[in-house]
Amino acid sequence: MRANSFSPKPKVTGDHHLWFQAGLANPSRLLLIATAADGWPIGQIRFDRQPASTEGSVSGATVDQSLDRCARGVLGLASELVRLTLQAMEQRWELATDAAVEALTSNTASNACFARAGFTQESDLVSSIPRSSRAVTCWRWCPAALPCSAMPAAG
Ligand SMILES: CC(C)(COP(=O)(O)OP(=O)(O)OC[C@H]1O[C@@H](n2cnc3c(N)ncnc32)[C@H](O)[C@@H]1OP(=O)(O)O)[C@@H](O)C(=O)NCCC(=O)NCCS
């Protein structure tokens, strides 16, 4: 999984627990754990709400998703999780929140997942990840009532 990450260094367990706890307490983070029918966790999806860039403008959320290897390749599961989390986001935060994700262009499954979940590819959005020398594809989702140019490019 780290191979598809922008920071591919392995996580240190103690640091990761602290990071996880802080995320649970952060009102701008929506973190959902997907479980199988028996309750076993099979993946996570995280939306981080970014501050609106100007007063009155629409806020946006960045997205990160991962499935356990055993849960990958299940038809439609990854994109359904994204769709369900978009619904949860609309309930948790104000309606006018859009969502954006940057995926490595080589990450076929991730790019296909966001396309299937209704995100549109942004050709004009500059990646906010200058440290990455790898090609990045930018995706955005907007609530139905908004034009899809509401969230300014990050960075
Ligand atoms: C990204 C991730 C959640 C996608 O879940 P997944 O179960 O692997 O995805 P799927 O198997 O449903 O594949 C999604 C689509 O990509 C296609 N796909 C997957 N691998 C492919 C490949 N190597 N070549 C071509 N198409 C491929 C699938 O056919 C599917 O297409 P469809 O929606 O038209 O049916 C999962 O791969 C993952 O957790 N990866 C590691 C973490 C990660 O990369 N997260 C993304 C960071 S933004």
The ligand as an SDF file (V2000), in Angstrom:
LIG
                    3D

 48 50  0  0  0  0  0  0  0  0999 V2000
   -7.3090    2.0450   -4.4870 C   0  0  0  0  0  0  0  0  0  0  0  0
   -8.0980    0.8510   -3.9560 C   0  0  0  0  0  0  0  0  0  0  0  0
   -8.9340    1.2810   -2.7680 C   0  0  0  0  0  0  0  0  0  0  0  0
   -9.0380    0.3650   -5.0760 C   0  0  0  0  0  0  0  0  0  0  0  0
   -9.7150   -0.7760   -4.6310 O   0  0  0  0  0  0  0  0  0  0  0  0
   -9.6710   -2.1300   -5.5040 P   0  0  0  0  0  0  0  0  0  0  0  0
  -10.5910   -3.1260   -4.8870 O   0  0  0  0  0  0  0  0  0  0  0  0
   -8.2420   -2.5280   -5.6640 O   0  0  0  0  0  0  0  0  0  0  0  0
  -10.2320   -1.6580   -6.8670 O   0  0  0  0  0  0  0  0  0  0  0  0
  -10.9610   -2.5660   -7.9390 P   0  0  0  0  0  0  0  0  0  0  0  0
  -10.3530   -3.9250   -7.9910 O   0  0  0  0  0  0  0  0  0  0  0  0
  -12.4420   -2.4600   -7.7050 O   0  0  0  0  0  0  0  0  0  0  0  0
  -10.5390   -1.8140   -9.2370 O   0  0  0  0  0  0  0  0  0  0  0  0
  -11.1130   -0.5790   -9.5600 C   0  0  0  0  0  0  0  0  0  0  0  0
  -11.1690   -0.5350  -11.0550 C   0  0  0  0  0  0  0  0  0  0  0  0
   -9.8280   -0.5590  -11.5610 O   0  0  0  0  0  0  0  0  0  0  0  0
   -9.6780   -1.6290  -12.4620 C   0  0  0  0  0  0  0  0  0  0  0  0
   -8.3260   -2.1360  -12.2920 N   0  0  0  0  0  0  0  0  0  0  0  0
   -7.7650   -2.5430  -11.1280 C   0  0  0  0  0  0  0  0  0  0  0  0
   -6.4740   -2.9050  -11.3480 N   0  0  0  0  0  0  0  0  0  0  0  0
   -6.2530   -2.7360  -12.6720 C   0  0  0  0  0  0  0  0  0  0  0  0
   -5.1270   -2.9280  -13.5230 C   0  0  0  0  0  0  0  0  0  0  0  0
   -3.9550   -3.3710  -13.0360 N   0  0  0  0  0  0  0  0  0  0  0  0
   -5.2520   -2.6500  -14.8320 N   0  0  0  0  0  0  0  0  0  0  0  0
   -6.4200   -2.1910  -15.3260 C   0  0  0  0  0  0  0  0  0  0  0  0
   -7.5350   -1.9770  -14.5790 N   0  0  0  0  0  0  0  0  0  0  0  0
   -7.4400   -2.2560  -13.2670 C   0  0  0  0  0  0  0  0  0  0  0  0
  -10.7390   -2.6200  -12.0880 C   0  0  0  0  0  0  0  0  0  0  0  0
  -11.1090   -3.4380  -13.1820 O   0  0  0  0  0  0  0  0  0  0  0  0
  -11.8700   -1.7060  -11.6950 C   0  0  0  0  0  0  0  0  0  0  0  0
  -12.5120   -1.1900  -12.8640 O   0  0  0  0  0  0  0  0  0  0  0  0
  -14.1060   -0.9430  -12.8960 P   0  0  0  0  0  0  0  0  0  0  0  0
  -14.4330    0.0480  -11.8100 O   0  0  0  0  0  0  0  0  0  0  0  0
  -14.3610   -0.4200  -14.2550 O   0  0  0  0  0  0  0  0  0  0  0  0
  -14.7090   -2.2930  -12.6410 O   0  0  0  0  0  0  0  0  0  0  0  0
   -7.1500   -0.3030   -3.5170 C   0  0  0  0  0  0  0  0  0  0  0  0
   -6.4670   -0.7960   -4.6660 O   0  0  0  0  0  0  0  0  0  0  0  0
   -6.1290    0.1020   -2.4720 C   0  0  0  0  0  0  0  0  0  0  0  0
   -6.4310    0.1230   -1.2990 O   0  0  0  0  0  0  0  0  0  0  0  0
   -4.8920    0.4020   -2.9030 N   0  0  0  0  0  0  0  0  0  0  0  0
   -3.8160    0.7960   -1.9960 C   0  0  0  0  0  0  0  0  0  0  0  0
   -4.0060    2.1970   -1.4450 C   0  0  0  0  0  0  0  0  0  0  0  0
   -4.2070    3.1980   -2.5300 C   0  0  0  0  0  0  0  0  0  0  0  0
   -3.5720    3.1430   -3.5860 O   0  0  0  0  0  0  0  0  0  0  0  0
   -5.1010    4.1570   -2.2440 N   0  0  0  0  0  0  0  0  0  0  0  0
   -5.4300    5.2290   -3.1640 C   0  0  0  0  0  0  0  0  0  0  0  0
   -4.7910    6.4930   -2.7040 C   0  0  0  0  0  0  0  0  0  0  0  0
   -5.6480    7.8880   -3.4220 S   0  0  0  0  0  0  0  0  0  0  0  0
  1  2  1  0
  2  3  1  0
  2  4  1  0
  2 36  1  0
  4  5  1  0
  5  6  1  0
  6  7  2  0
  6  8  1  0
  6  9  1  0
  9 10  1  0
 10 11  2  0
 10 12  1  0
 10 13  1  0
 13 14  1  0
 14 15  1  0
 15 16  1  0
 15 30  1  0
 16 17  1  0
 17 18  1  0
 17 28  1  0
 18 19  1  0
 18 27  1  0
 19 20  2  0
 20 21  1  0
 21 22  1  0
 21 27  2  0
 22 23  1  0
 22 24  2  0
 24 25  1  0
 25 26  2  0
 26 27  1  0
 28 29  1  0
 28 30  1  0
 30 31  1  0
 31 32  1  0
 32 33  2  0
 32 34  1  0
 32 35  1  0
 36 37  1  0
 36 38  1  0
 38 39  2  0
 38 40  1  0
 40 41  1  0
 41 42  1  0
 42 43  1  0
 43 44  2  0
 43 45  1  0
 45 46  1  0
 46 47  1  0
 47 48  1  0
M  END
$$$$
